[in-house]
Amino acid sequence: MDGTVRTYPVHGTGPVCVTHPGGPGIAREHLRVPVTGRHLTMVYVEPVGNGAPGDCPGAPTAVSATSRFLEVLITARP
């Protein structure tokens, strides 16, 4: 998308559910509830700003970058 690598582990089977922990500095690990994978394909998005140094210079940029990333992820065709 913008040359920055984004991660999003996928677990489970069934209809897709995209999760986002809320913002830079909040890890996605607390969202993982293995029982949900019995019924849903869970996509755990890593927030923009949680990656490598320089991933995101500030909150307004993080919000717009996250919005663009989620739009691409959700509308992607396999």
All heavy atoms as a GROMACS GRO file, in nm:
protein
  564
    1MET      N    1   0.083  -0.119   0.000
    1MET     CA    2   0.000   0.000   0.000
    1MET      C    3   0.087   0.125   0.000
    1MET      O    4   0.094   0.196  -0.096
    1MET     CB    5  -0.095  -0.003   0.119
    1MET     CG    6  -0.186   0.116   0.126
    1MET     SD    7  -0.291   0.117   0.273
    1MET     CE    8  -0.176   0.163   0.397
    2ASP      N    9   0.156   0.154   0.111
    2ASP     CA   10   0.240   0.272   0.118
    2ASP      C   11   0.386   0.235   0.138
    2ASP      O   12   0.467   0.319   0.172
    2ASP     CB   13   0.193   0.366   0.230
    2ASP     CG   14   0.201   0.302   0.368
    2ASP    OD1   15   0.244   0.185   0.378
    2ASP    OD2   16   0.164   0.368   0.465
    3GLY      N   17   0.418   0.107   0.119
    3GLY     CA   18   0.555   0.059   0.137
    3GLY      C   19   0.586   0.016   0.279
    3GLY      O   20   0.692  -0.038   0.306
    4THR      N   21   0.494   0.038   0.373
    4THR     CA   22   0.513  -0.005   0.510
    4THR      C   23   0.449  -0.141   0.528
    4THR      O   24   0.336  -0.163   0.486
    4THR     CB   25   0.447   0.095   0.609
    4THR    OG1   26   0.502   0.223   0.587
    4THR    CG2   27   0.472   0.054   0.752
    5VAL      N   28   0.520  -0.232   0.591
    5VAL     CA   29   0.468  -0.366   0.614
    5VAL      C   30   0.367  -0.363   0.729
    5VAL      O   31   0.395  -0.307   0.835
    5VAL     CB   32   0.583  -0.464   0.647
    5VAL    CG1   33   0.528  -0.602   0.682
    5VAL    CG2   34   0.680  -0.473   0.530
    6ARG      N   35   0.252  -0.419   0.708
    6ARG     CA   36   0.148  -0.432   0.810
    6ARG      C   37   0.129  -0.579   0.838
    6ARG      O   38   0.135  -0.661   0.746
    6ARG     CB   39   0.015  -0.373   0.763
    6ARG     CG   40   0.024  -0.230   0.720
    6ARG     CD   41   0.026  -0.137   0.841
    6ARG     NE   42   0.039  -0.001   0.795
    6ARG     CZ   43   0.133   0.081   0.835
    6ARG    NH1   44   0.220   0.044   0.924
    6ARG    NH2   45   0.140   0.202   0.788
    7THR      N   46   0.102  -0.615   0.962
    7THR     CA   47   0.081  -0.755   0.995
    7THR      C   48  -0.062  -0.776   1.043
    7THR      O   49  -0.121  -0.686   1.103
    7THR     CB   50   0.179  -0.804   1.103
    7THR    OG1   51   0.161  -0.727   1.220
    7THR    CG2   52   0.323  -0.793   1.056
    8TYR      N   53  -0.113  -0.894   1.014
    8TYR     CA   54  -0.248  -0.928   1.059
    8TYR      C   55  -0.261  -1.081   1.061
    8TYR      O   56  -0.302  -1.143   0.966
    8TYR     CB   57  -0.356  -0.863   0.972
    8TYR     CG   58  -0.341  -0.883   0.823
    8TYR    CD1   59  -0.411  -0.983   0.758
    8TYR    CD2   60  -0.257  -0.801   0.750
    8TYR    CE1   61  -0.396  -1.002   0.621
    8TYR    CE2   62  -0.243  -0.818   0.613
    8TYR     CZ   63  -0.313  -0.919   0.550
    8TYR     OH   64  -0.299  -0.937   0.415
    9PRO      N   65  -0.227  -1.143   1.176
    9PRO     CA   66  -0.245  -1.287   1.187
    9PRO      C   67  -0.391  -1.324   1.166
    9PRO      O   68  -0.481  -1.249   1.202
    9PRO     CB   69  -0.203  -1.318   1.330
    9PRO     CG   70  -0.119  -1.203   1.371
    9PRO     CD   71  -0.171  -1.085   1.295
   10VAL      N   72  -0.413  -1.440   1.107
   10VAL     CA   73  -0.548  -1.489   1.079
   10VAL      C   74  -0.562  -1.626   1.146
   10VAL      O   75  -0.476  -1.712   1.130
   10VAL     CB   76  -0.571  -1.501   0.927
   10VAL    CG1   77  -0.708  -1.557   0.897
   10VAL    CG2   78  -0.551  -1.365   0.860
   11HIS      N   79  -0.672  -1.645   1.221
   11HIS     CA   80  -0.698  -1.771   1.291
   11HIS      C   81  -0.845  -1.807   1.276
   11HIS      O   82  -0.931  -1.719   1.278
   11HIS     CB   83  -0.666  -1.758   1.441
   11HIS     CG   84  -0.525  -1.722   1.469
   11HIS    ND1   85  -0.423  -1.814   1.472
   11HIS    CD2   86  -0.466  -1.603   1.493
   11HIS    CE1   87  -0.309  -1.755   1.498
   11HIS    NE2   88  -0.332  -1.626   1.511
   12GLY      N   89  -0.870  -1.936   1.263
   12GLY     CA   90  -1.008  -1.985   1.263
   12GLY      C   91  -1.067  -2.006   1.126
   12GLY      O   92  -0.999  -1.991   1.023
   13THR      N   93  -1.195  -2.040   1.125
   13THR     CA   94  -1.269  -2.063   1.001
   13THR      C   95  -1.410  -2.007   1.015
   13THR      O   96  -1.461  -1.994   1.126
   13THR     CB   97  -1.279  -2.213   0.970
   13THR    OG1   98  -1.347  -2.278   1.077
   13THR    CG2   99  -1.143  -2.277   0.948
   14GLY      N  100  -1.469  -1.972   0.904
   14GLY     CA  101  -1.604  -1.918   0.903
   14GLY      C  102  -1.605  -1.777   0.850
   14GLY      O  103  -1.507  -1.731   0.790
   15PRO      N  104  -1.713  -1.704   0.873
   15PRO     CA  105  -1.720  -1.565   0.828
   15PRO      C  106  -1.604  -1.483   0.886
   15PRO      O  107  -1.557  -1.510   0.996
   15PRO     CB  108  -1.854  -1.515   0.884
   15PRO     CG  109  -1.935  -1.638   0.905
   15PRO     CD  110  -1.836  -1.746   0.941
   16VAL      N  111  -1.560  -1.384   0.812
   16VAL     CA  112  -1.444  -1.303   0.853
   16VAL      C  113  -1.485  -1.194   0.952
   16VAL      O  114  -1.584  -1.125   0.932
   16VAL     CB  115  -1.376  -1.239   0.730
   16VAL    CG1  116  -1.262  -1.147   0.771
   16VAL    CG2  117  -1.324  -1.348   0.637
   17CYS      N  118  -1.405  -1.181   1.058
   17CYS     CA  119  -1.421  -1.076   1.157
   17CYS      C  120  -1.287  -1.006   1.173
   17CYS      O  121  -1.189  -1.067   1.215
   17CYS     CB  122  -1.467  -1.134   1.290
   17CYS     SG  123  -1.485  -1.010   1.420
   18VAL      N  124  -1.279  -0.879   1.135
   18VAL     CA  125  -1.156  -0.801   1.148
   18VAL      C  126  -1.158  -0.731   1.282
   18VAL      O  127  -1.254  -0.663   1.317
   18VAL     CB  128  -1.144  -0.697   1.033
   18VAL    CG1  129  -1.019  -0.612   1.051
   18VAL    CG2  130  -1.142  -0.768   0.898
   19THR      N  131  -1.050  -0.748   1.360
   19THR     CA  132  -1.039  -0.684   1.490
   19THR      C  133  -0.928  -0.580   1.488
   19THR      O  134  -0.831  -0.593   1.414
   19THR     CB  135  -1.009  -0.786   1.602
   19THR    OG1  136  -0.879  -0.841   1.580
   19THR    CG2  137  -1.112  -0.896   1.606
   20HIS      N  138  -0.943  -0.480   1.570
   20HIS     CA  139  -0.842  -0.375   1.583
   20HIS      C  140  -0.839  -0.333   1.730
   20HIS      O  141  -0.943  -0.296   1.784
   20HIS     CB  142  -0.876  -0.256   1.493
   20HIS     CG  143  -0.766  -0.156   1.486
   20HIS    ND1  144  -0.744  -0.062   1.584
   20HIS    CD2  145  -0.671  -0.137   1.392
   20HIS    CE1  146  -0.640   0.012   1.551
   20HIS    NE2  147  -0.595  -0.032   1.435
   21PRO      N  148  -0.723  -0.335   1.795
   21PRO     CA  149  -0.719  -0.309   1.938
   21PRO      C  150  -0.738  -0.164   1.980
   21PRO      O  151  -0.750  -0.136   2.097
   21PRO     CB  152  -0.581  -0.360   1.981
   21PRO     CG  153  -0.500  -0.353   1.859
   21PRO     CD  154  -0.594  -0.377   1.744
   22GLY      N  155  -0.740  -0.071   1.887
   22GLY     CA  156  -0.774   0.064   1.928
   22GLY      C  157  -0.676   0.173   1.893
   22GLY      O  158  -0.716   0.286   1.877
   23GLY      N  159  -0.550   0.144   1.879
   23GLY     CA  160  -0.461   0.254   1.843
   23GLY      C  161  -0.315   0.225   1.868
   23GLY      O  162  -0.280   0.121   1.921
   24PRO      N  163  -0.230   0.318   1.829
   24PRO     CA  164  -0.087   0.299   1.851
   24PRO      C  165  -0.057   0.277   1.999
   24PRO      O  166  -0.115   0.341   2.086
   24PRO     CB  167  -0.026   0.431   1.802
   24PRO     CG  168  -0.126   0.485   1.707
   24PRO     CD  169  -0.260   0.441   1.762
   25GLY      N  170   0.031   0.181   2.025
   25GLY     CA  171   0.072   0.152   2.161
   25GLY      C  172  -0.012   0.046   2.230
   25GLY      O  173   0.019   0.004   2.341
   26ILE      N  174  -0.119  -0.001   2.164
   26ILE     CA  175  -0.203  -0.105   2.222
   26ILE      C  176  -0.185  -0.230   2.136
   26ILE      O  177  -0.216  -0.229   2.017
   26ILE     CB  178  -0.351  -0.064   2.225
   26ILE    CG1  179  -0.367   0.066   2.304
   26ILE    CG2  180  -0.436  -0.175   2.285
   26ILE    CD1  181  -0.505   0.125   2.297
   27ALA      N  182  -0.134  -0.336   2.195
   27ALA     CA  183  -0.106  -0.458   2.121
   27ALA      C  184  -0.233  -0.536   2.089
   27ALA      O  185  -0.332  -0.526   2.161
   27ALA     CB  186  -0.010  -0.547   2.200
   28ARG      N  187  -0.228  -0.612   1.981
   28ARG     CA  188  -0.344  -0.690   1.939
   28ARG      C  189  -0.362  -0.818   2.018
   28ARG      O  190  -0.468  -0.879   2.016
   28ARG     CB  191  -0.333  -0.724   1.791
   28ARG     CG  192  -0.216  -0.816   1.762
   28ARG     CD  193  -0.209  -0.856   1.616
   28ARG     NE  194  -0.100  -0.949   1.600
   28ARG     CZ  195   0.011  -0.923   1.535
   28ARG    NH1  196   0.027  -0.808   1.475
   28ARG    NH2  197   0.106  -1.014   1.526
   29GLU      N  198  -0.259  -0.864   2.092
   29GLU     CA  199  -0.263  -0.993   2.159
   29GLU      C  200  -0.379  -1.006   2.258
   29GLU      O  201  -0.433  -1.114   2.276
   29GLU     CB  202  -0.131  -1.021   2.232
   29GLU     CG  203  -0.016  -1.054   2.138
   29GLU     CD  204   0.045  -0.932   2.069
   29GLU    OE1  205   0.025  -0.818   2.117
   29GLU    OE2  206   0.112  -0.952   1.966
   30HIS      N  207  -0.419  -0.898   2.322
   30HIS     CA  208  -0.528  -0.908   2.420
   30HIS      C  209  -0.663  -0.938   2.358
   30HIS      O  210  -0.757  -0.975   2.427
   30HIS     CB  211  -0.536  -0.780   2.506
   30HIS     CG  212  -0.599  -0.664   2.438
   30HIS    ND1  213  -0.531  -0.585   2.347
   30HIS    CD2  214  -0.724  -0.614   2.445
   30HIS    CE1  215  -0.612  -0.491   2.302
   30HIS    NE2  216  -0.729  -0.506   2.360
   31LEU      N  217  -0.674  -0.925   2.226
   31LEU     CA  218  -0.800  -0.954   2.157
   31LEU      C  219  -0.819  -1.102   2.128
   31LEU      O  220  -0.930  -1.145   2.099
   31LEU     CB  221  -0.807  -0.878   2.025
   31LEU     CG  222  -0.811  -0.727   2.032
   31LEU    CD1  223  -0.803  -0.668   1.892
   31LEU    CD2  224  -0.939  -0.682   2.100
   32ARG      N  225  -0.712  -1.179   2.133
   32ARG     CA  226  -0.717  -1.319   2.092
   32ARG      C  227  -0.797  -1.402   2.191
   32ARG      O  228  -0.761  -1.417   2.306
   32ARG     CB  229  -0.574  -1.374   2.078
   32ARG     CG  230  -0.568  -1.517   2.032
   32ARG     CD  231  -0.552  -1.525   1.882
   32ARG     NE  232  -0.582  -1.658   1.833
   32ARG     CZ  233  -0.496  -1.758   1.828
   32ARG    NH1  234  -0.372  -1.740   1.867
   32ARG    NH2  235  -0.532  -1.875   1.783
   33VAL      N  236  -0.908  -1.454   2.143
   33VAL     CA  237  -0.993  -1.545   2.220
   33VAL      C  238  -1.009  -1.669   2.131
   33VAL      O  239  -1.088  -1.667   2.036
   33VAL     CB  240  -1.130  -1.482   2.252
   33VAL    CG1  241  -1.216  -1.578   2.331
   33VAL    CG2  242  -1.112  -1.350   2.326
   34PRO      N  243  -0.930  -1.774   2.157
   34PRO     CA  244  -0.929  -1.890   2.067
   34PRO      C  245  -1.066  -1.950   2.034
   34PRO      O  246  -1.087  -1.998   1.924
   34PRO     CB  247  -0.840  -1.991   2.140
   34PRO     CG  248  -0.746  -1.904   2.219
   34PRO     CD  249  -0.832  -1.789   2.265
   35VAL      N  250  -1.160  -1.944   2.127
   35VAL     CA  251  -1.292  -2.003   2.100
   35VAL      C  252  -1.362  -1.935   1.982
   35VAL      O  253  -1.443  -1.998   1.913
   35VAL     CB  254  -1.380  -2.001   2.228
   35VAL    CG1  255  -1.423  -1.860   2.262
   35VAL    CG2  256  -1.498  -2.094   2.213
   36THR      N  257  -1.332  -1.808   1.955
   36THR     CA  258  -1.397  -1.740   1.842
   36THR      C  259  -1.357  -1.802   1.709
   36THR      O  260  -1.434  -1.797   1.613
   36THR     CB  261  -1.365  -1.590   1.840
   36THR    OG1  262  -1.224  -1.572   1.832
   36THR    CG2  263  -1.419  -1.519   1.962
   37GLY      N  264  -1.238  -1.863   1.703
   37GLY     CA  265  -1.192  -1.927   1.581
   37GLY      C  266  -1.270  -2.051   1.543
   37GLY      O  267  -1.257  -2.102   1.432
   38ARG      N  268  -1.352  -2.099   1.634
   38ARG     CA  269  -1.438  -2.214   1.602
   38ARG      C  270  -1.553  -2.174   1.510
   38ARG      O  271  -1.613  -2.257   1.443
   38ARG     CB  272  -1.496  -2.275   1.729
   38ARG     CG  273  -1.394  -2.336   1.818
   38ARG     CD  274  -1.460  -2.398   1.938
   38ARG     NE  275  -1.360  -2.428   2.039
   38ARG     CZ  276  -1.387  -2.446   2.166
   38ARG    NH1  277  -1.512  -2.436   2.210
   38ARG    NH2  278  -1.291  -2.473   2.251
   39HIS      N  279  -1.586  -2.045   1.509
   39HIS     CA  280  -1.702  -1.997   1.435
   39HIS      C  281  -1.669  -1.887   1.334
   39HIS      O  282  -1.749  -1.861   1.245
   39HIS     CB  283  -1.807  -1.944   1.533
   39HIS     CG  284  -1.841  -2.042   1.640
   39HIS    ND1  285  -1.921  -2.152   1.618
   39HIS    CD2  286  -1.804  -2.048   1.769
   39HIS    CE1  287  -1.931  -2.222   1.730
   39HIS    NE2  288  -1.862  -2.161   1.823
   40LEU      N  289  -1.555  -1.821   1.353
   40LEU     CA  290  -1.519  -1.707   1.269
   40LEU      C  291  -1.375  -1.716   1.223
   40LEU      O  292  -1.290  -1.772   1.293
   40LEU     CB  293  -1.535  -1.576   1.348
   40LEU     CG  294  -1.675  -1.542   1.400
   40LEU    CD1  295  -1.667  -1.425   1.497
   40LEU    CD2  296  -1.768  -1.509   1.284
   41THR      N  297  -1.346  -1.657   1.109
   41THR     CA  298  -1.209  -1.635   1.067
   41THR      C  299  -1.169  -1.501   1.125
   41THR      O  300  -1.217  -1.396   1.082
   41THR     CB  301  -1.196  -1.632   0.914
   41THR    OG1  302  -1.239  -1.757   0.862
   41THR    CG2  303  -1.052  -1.605   0.871
   42MET      N  304  -1.085  -1.503   1.227
   42MET     CA  305  -1.046  -1.382   1.299
   42MET      C  306  -0.921  -1.322   1.237
   42MET      O  307  -0.819  -1.390   1.222
   42MET     CB  308  -1.022  -1.414   1.447
   42MET     CG  309  -1.143  -1.471   1.518
   42MET     SD  310  -1.284  -1.358   1.523
   42MET     CE  311  -1.217  -1.224   1.620
   43VAL      N  312  -0.928  -1.195   1.203
   43VAL     CA  313  -0.814  -1.121   1.148
   43VAL      C  314  -0.774  -1.018   1.255
   43VAL      O  315  -0.852  -0.930   1.288
   43VAL     CB  316  -0.851  -1.049   1.016
   43VAL    CG1  317  -0.732  -0.973   0.962
   43VAL    CG2  318  -0.903  -1.150   0.914
   44TYR      N  319  -0.654  -1.035   1.309
   44TYR     CA  320  -0.606  -0.948   1.418
   44TYR      C  321  -0.509  -0.846   1.360
   44TYR      O  322  -0.392  -0.875   1.336
   44TYR     CB  323  -0.537  -1.033   1.525
   44TYR     CG  324  -0.629  -1.133   1.589
   44TYR    CD1  325  -0.636  -1.264   1.543
   44TYR    CD2  326  -0.711  -1.097   1.695
   44TYR    CE1  327  -0.722  -1.356   1.603
   44TYR    CE2  328  -0.798  -1.188   1.754
   44TYR     CZ  329  -0.802  -1.317   1.707
   44TYR     OH  330  -0.888  -1.407   1.765
   45VAL      N  331  -0.557  -0.726   1.340
   45VAL     CA  332  -0.478  -0.620   1.276
   45VAL      C  333  -0.382  -0.557   1.377
   45VAL      O  334  -0.422  -0.525   1.489
   45VAL     CB  335  -0.572  -0.512   1.217
   45VAL    CG1  336  -0.492  -0.396   1.162
   45VAL    CG2  337  -0.661  -0.572   1.111
   46GLU      N  338  -0.257  -0.540   1.337
   46GLU     CA  339  -0.159  -0.468   1.418
   46GLU      C  340  -0.180  -0.320   1.392
   46GLU      O  341  -0.177  -0.276   1.278
   46GLU     CB  342  -0.017  -0.508   1.380
   46GLU     CG  343   0.090  -0.444   1.462
   46GLU     CD  344   0.090  -0.499   1.606
   46GLU    OE1  345   0.084  -0.620   1.624
   46GLU    OE2  346   0.098  -0.416   1.697
   47PRO      N  347  -0.201  -0.239   1.496
   47PRO     CA  348  -0.224  -0.097   1.474
   47PRO      C  349  -0.105  -0.027   1.410
   47PRO      O  350   0.010  -0.062   1.437
   47PRO     CB  351  -0.245  -0.040   1.616
   47PRO     CG  352  -0.283  -0.156   1.698
   47PRO     CD  353  -0.214  -0.274   1.638
   48VAL      N  354  -0.134   0.068   1.324
   48VAL     CA  355  -0.030   0.153   1.268
   48VAL      C  356   0.036   0.225   1.384
   48VAL      O  357  -0.031   0.278   1.471
   48VAL     CB  358  -0.090   0.255   1.168
   48VAL    CG1  359   0.015   0.351   1.118
   48VAL    CG2  360  -0.157   0.182   1.052
   49GLY      N  361   0.170   0.223   1.386
   49GLY     CA  362   0.242   0.287   1.495
   49GLY      C  363   0.298   0.188   1.594
   49GLY      O  364   0.376   0.223   1.680
   50ASN      N  365   0.259   0.059   1.583
   50ASN     CA  366   0.312  -0.044   1.672
   50ASN      C  367   0.428  -0.120   1.609
   50ASN      O  368   0.481  -0.209   1.670
   50ASN     CB  369   0.204  -0.146   1.710
   50ASN     CG  370   0.119  -0.099   1.825
   50ASN    OD1  371   0.123   0.017   1.863
   50ASN    ND2  372   0.041  -0.189   1.880
   51GLY      N  373   0.462  -0.088   1.487
   51GLY     CA  374   0.564  -0.163   1.415
   51GLY      C  375   0.704  -0.108   1.437
   51GLY      O  376   0.739  -0.062   1.545
   52ALA      N  377   0.780  -0.109   1.330
   52ALA     CA  378   0.919  -0.066   1.335
   52ALA      C  379   0.930   0.084   1.365
   52ALA      O  380   0.834   0.159   1.341
   52ALA     CB  381   0.985  -0.095   1.200
   53PRO      N  382   1.043   0.128   1.418
   53PRO     CA  383   1.062   0.272   1.439
   53PRO      C  384   1.036   0.348   1.309
   53PRO      O  385   1.073   0.305   1.201
   53PRO     CB  386   1.208   0.282   1.480
   53PRO     CG  387   1.240   0.149   1.537
   53PRO     CD  388   1.158   0.050   1.458
   54GLY      N  389   0.969   0.460   1.320
   54GLY     CA  390   0.938   0.539   1.202
   54GLY      C  391   0.812   0.492   1.131
   54GLY      O  392   0.775   0.546   1.028
   55ASP      N  393   0.745   0.391   1.187
   55ASP     CA  394   0.623   0.338   1.126
   55ASP      C  395   0.516   0.446   1.113
   55ASP      O  396   0.443   0.452   1.017
   55ASP     CB  397   0.572   0.221   1.211
   55ASP     CG  398   0.443   0.158   1.157
   55ASP    OD1  399   0.421   0.164   1.036
   55ASP    OD2  400   0.367   0.105   1.237
   56CYS      N  401   0.509   0.532   1.211
   56CYS     CA  402   0.407   0.635   1.209
   56CYS      C  403   0.455   0.756   1.290
   56CYS      O  404   0.480   0.744   1.409
   56CYS     CB  405   0.278   0.580   1.267
   56CYS     SG  406   0.144   0.696   1.260
   57PRO      N  407   0.465   0.872   1.229
   57PRO     CA  408   0.518   0.987   1.300
   57PRO      C  409   0.424   1.055   1.399
   57PRO      O  410   0.467   1.128   1.484
   57PRO     CB  411   0.555   1.084   1.187
   57PRO     CG  412   0.466   1.046   1.075
   57PRO     CD  413   0.442   0.897   1.089
   58GLY      N  414   0.293   1.032   1.390
   58GLY     CA  415   0.202   1.101   1.482
   58GLY      C  416   0.060   1.049   1.472
   58GLY      O  417   0.024   0.981   1.377
   59ALA      N  418  -0.022   1.083   1.570
   59ALA     CA  419  -0.158   1.031   1.578
   59ALA      C  420  -0.244   1.062   1.456
   59ALA      O  421  -0.310   0.972   1.405
   59ALA     CB  422  -0.225   1.080   1.705
   60PRO      N  423  -0.250   1.186   1.406
   60PRO     CA  424  -0.334   1.209   1.286
   60PRO      C  425  -0.290   1.123   1.168
   60PRO      O  426  -0.373   1.071   1.095
   60PRO     CB  427  -0.315   1.358   1.257
   60PRO     CG  428  -0.277   1.416   1.388
   60PRO     CD  429  -0.194   1.308   1.457
   61THR      N  430  -0.160   1.106   1.153
   61THR     CA  431  -0.110   1.021   1.046
   61THR      C  432  -0.149   0.877   1.071
   61THR      O  433  -0.184   0.804   0.980
   61THR     CB  434   0.043   1.035   1.033
   61THR    OG1  435   0.073   1.173   1.013
   61THR    CG2  436   0.098   0.956   0.918
   62ALA      N  437  -0.142   0.834   1.198
   62ALA     CA  438  -0.178   0.696   1.231
   62ALA      C  439  -0.324   0.668   1.197
   62ALA      O  440  -0.355   0.563   1.143
   62ALA     CB  441  -0.152   0.669   1.380
   63VAL      N  442  -0.411   0.760   1.226
   63VAL     CA  443  -0.553   0.741   1.198
   63VAL      C  444  -0.577   0.730   1.047
   63VAL      O  445  -0.646   0.638   1.001
   63VAL     CB  446  -0.639   0.854   1.260
   63VAL    CG1  447  -0.783   0.845   1.212
   63VAL    CG2  448  -0.631   0.848   1.412
   64SER      N  449  -0.520   0.818   0.969
   64SER     CA  450  -0.543   0.813   0.825
   64SER      C  451  -0.475   0.690   0.763
   64SER      O  452  -0.531   0.626   0.675
   64SER     CB  453  -0.497   0.942   0.757
   64SER     OG  454  -0.359   0.961   0.773
   65ALA      N  455  -0.356   0.655   0.812
   65ALA     CA  456  -0.288   0.536   0.760
   65ALA      C  457  -0.365   0.410   0.796
   65ALA      O  458  -0.378   0.319   0.714
   65ALA     CB  459  -0.145   0.529   0.815
   66THR      N  460  -0.417   0.403   0.916
   66THR     CA  461  -0.496   0.288   0.958
   66THR      C  462  -0.623   0.277   0.874
   66THR      O  463  -0.659   0.168   0.830
   66THR     CB  464  -0.531   0.295   1.108
   66THR    OG1  465  -0.410   0.291   1.183
   66THR    CG2  466  -0.622   0.181   1.150
   67SER      N  467  -0.689   0.388   0.851
   67SER     CA  468  -0.810   0.387   0.769
   67SER      C  469  -0.782   0.336   0.629
   67SER      O  470  -0.856   0.253   0.577
   67SER     CB  471  -0.870   0.528   0.761
   67SER     OG  472  -0.910   0.571   0.888
   68ARG      N  473  -0.674   0.384   0.568
   68ARG     CA  474  -0.638   0.338   0.433
   68ARG      C  475  -0.606   0.190   0.433
   68ARG      O  476  -0.649   0.115   0.346
   68ARG     CB  477  -0.520   0.418   0.378
   68ARG     CG  478  -0.554   0.561   0.340
   68ARG     CD  479  -0.442   0.630   0.262
   68ARG     NE  480  -0.311   0.615   0.323
   68ARG     CZ  481  -0.261   0.696   0.418
   68ARG    NH1  482  -0.333   0.796   0.464
   68ARG    NH2  483  -0.140   0.676   0.466
   69PHE      N  484  -0.529   0.145   0.534
   69PHE     CA  485  -0.492   0.004   0.542
   69PHE      C  486  -0.616  -0.085   0.558
   69PHE      O  487  -0.631  -0.185   0.489
   69PHE     CB  488  -0.395  -0.020   0.658
   69PHE     CG  489  -0.373  -0.165   0.687
   69PHE    CD1  490  -0.305  -0.246   0.598
   69PHE    CD2  491  -0.423  -0.222   0.803
   69PHE    CE1  492  -0.286  -0.381   0.623
   69PHE    CE2  493  -0.404  -0.357   0.829
   69PHE     CZ  494  -0.335  -0.436   0.739
   70LEU      N  495  -0.706  -0.048   0.649
   70LEU     CA  496  -0.826  -0.129   0.672
   70LEU      C  497  -0.914  -0.132   0.547
   70LEU      O  498  -0.973  -0.236   0.515
   70LEU     CB  499  -0.903  -0.077   0.793
   70LEU     CG  500  -0.835  -0.101   0.927
   70LEU    CD1  501  -0.911  -0.030   1.038
   70LEU    CD2  502  -0.822  -0.249   0.956
   71GLU      N  503  -0.923  -0.021   0.477
   71GLU     CA  504  -1.002  -0.019   0.353
   71GLU      C  505  -0.945  -0.118   0.252
   71GLU      O  506  -1.019  -0.195   0.190
   71GLU     CB  507  -1.005   0.121   0.295
   71GLU     CG  508  -1.085   0.130   0.166
   71GLU     CD  509  -1.089   0.270   0.108
   71GLU    OE1  510  -1.014   0.359   0.153
   71GLU    OE2  511  -1.168   0.290   0.015
   72VAL      N  512  -0.814  -0.117   0.235
   72VAL     CA  513  -0.750  -0.210   0.142
   72VAL      C  514  -0.769  -0.355   0.188
   72VAL      O  515  -0.803  -0.442   0.110
   72VAL     CB  516  -0.600  -0.176   0.126
   72VAL    CG1  517  -0.526  -0.287   0.050
   72VAL    CG2  518  -0.582  -0.044   0.055
   73LEU      N  519  -0.749  -0.380   0.316
   73LEU     CA  520  -0.763  -0.515   0.370
   73LEU      C  521  -0.905  -0.568   0.352
   73LEU      O  522  -0.927  -0.680   0.306
   73LEU     CB  523  -0.725  -0.516   0.518
   73LEU     CG  524  -0.740  -0.649   0.592
   73LEU    CD1  525  -0.640  -0.751   0.537
   73LEU    CD2  526  -0.721  -0.630   0.741
   74ILE      N  527  -1.003  -0.488   0.387
   74ILE     CA  528  -1.142  -0.533   0.384
   74ILE      C  529  -1.194  -0.549   0.240
   74ILE      O  530  -1.274  -0.639   0.213
   74ILE     CB  531  -1.231  -0.436   0.464
   74ILE    CG1  532  -1.196  -0.449   0.613
   74ILE    CG2  533  -1.379  -0.462   0.441
   74ILE    CD1  534  -1.253  -0.340   0.702
   75THR      N  535  -1.149  -0.466   0.149
   75THR     CA  536  -1.200  -0.473   0.012
   75THR      C  537  -1.115  -0.561  -0.080
   75THR      O  538  -1.151  -0.577  -0.197
   75THR     CB  539  -1.212  -0.332  -0.050
   75THR    OG1  540  -1.083  -0.271  -0.051
   75THR    CG2  541  -1.309  -0.247   0.029
   76ALA      N  542  -1.007  -0.618  -0.027
   76ALA     CA  543  -0.919  -0.704  -0.109
   76ALA      C  544  -0.995  -0.827  -0.155
   76ALA      O  545  -1.076  -0.883  -0.082
   76ALA     CB  546  -0.796  -0.743  -0.030
   77ARG      N  547  -0.967  -0.868  -0.274
   77ARG     CA  548  -1.026  -0.990  -0.328
   77ARG      C  549  -0.920  -1.099  -0.327
   77ARG      O  550  -0.809  -1.076  -0.371
   77ARG     CB  551  -1.075  -0.969  -0.472
   77ARG     CG  552  -1.175  -0.856  -0.487
   77ARG     CD  553  -1.311  -0.901  -0.436
   77ARG     NE  554  -1.410  -0.800  -0.464
   77ARG     CZ  555  -1.469  -0.726  -0.369
   77ARG    NH1  556  -1.435  -0.740  -0.245
   77ARG    NH2  557  -1.561  -0.638  -0.400
   78PRO      N  558  -0.956  -1.221  -0.279
   78PRO     CA  559  -0.857  -1.330  -0.278
   78PRO      C  560  -0.819  -1.374  -0.417
   78PRO      O  561  -0.886  -1.354  -0.511
   78PRO     CB  562  -0.927  -1.441  -0.203
   78PRO     CG  563  -1.067  -1.401  -0.182
   78PRO     CD  564  -1.082  -1.258  -0.223
   0.00000   0.00000   0.00000
